[in-house]
Amino acid sequence: MGADGMIGMFDSGLGGLSVLRDVRAALPAEDILYYADSAYCPYGERDDAEIIARSALITRALLERGAKVVIVACNTATSVALMTLRATTDVPIIGLVPAVKPAVANSPGGRVGVLATPRTVEGRMLADLIAAHRGDARVVTVPAPGLADLVESGHVSGPLVDGLLHPLLAPLHAAQIDTLVLGCTHYPFLRRALTAHLGPEVHITDSGEAIARRASSVLAEMGAGRQPGTDIGSTHLLTSGDQDHVGTVAARLLGRSLPVERLTL
Ligand code: DGL
């Protein structure tokens, strides 16, 4: 394929733009095509068969448009659909898991919190990750119903966010965590609000930079990476949802406008 293709990415909605931000910073010359499955968001309320079917359709659409690698920028879709997606194509599919391992390794006092959607908190993937990497650390998981929806509608600060965070974070205060893992790709957009609630001494970590490094090394191994030069790669959004709404919220989250096209799958 060479360096010509683009990086395909998708999420249930706009949360994966937090990962896109890190991928863009690490790989400035690459073209990125991002599918926001906004008409089906949140995936956490759908059954496995539907999440697998949506993920497969989106991956196929990204491959048809020339994706040389696909990043599943969603914890839920990764845990449910990654293996199926990998079985359908030779193009590398990069999945995303909560950053429990580095959080435990870097936690000064061994007190780690994980904030994630109810679906991710209840799922096998997170339980297995914690069991594999907990060591002597105490890891507290907190489900955050409604939090991704707030980000999806463009709220990253203000009374609605504070009203939801205040009771949600109580168990993390009680556990005196020193490190917080963001187990949903929507949550990095709430970093400032989370720091205001938890205090600056709590280190907050997500998976975006690790995924960007992984994408970079996968492209290098394939010989398909673009050398950074004077050309900045393009960034385009596709969505199953309302194009204008997605464009408005994406611009609010990223601080810049991006072209958005409606693509019903
Ligand atoms: N951004 C998705 C994730 O990381 C949100 C989950 C959902 O749509 O339920 O899991």
Residues whose N, C-alpha, C, O or C-beta is under 5 A from the ligand:
A	BS01	DGL	S12 G15 P42 Y43 G44 A73 C74 N75 T76 T117 A148 G183 C184 T185 H186
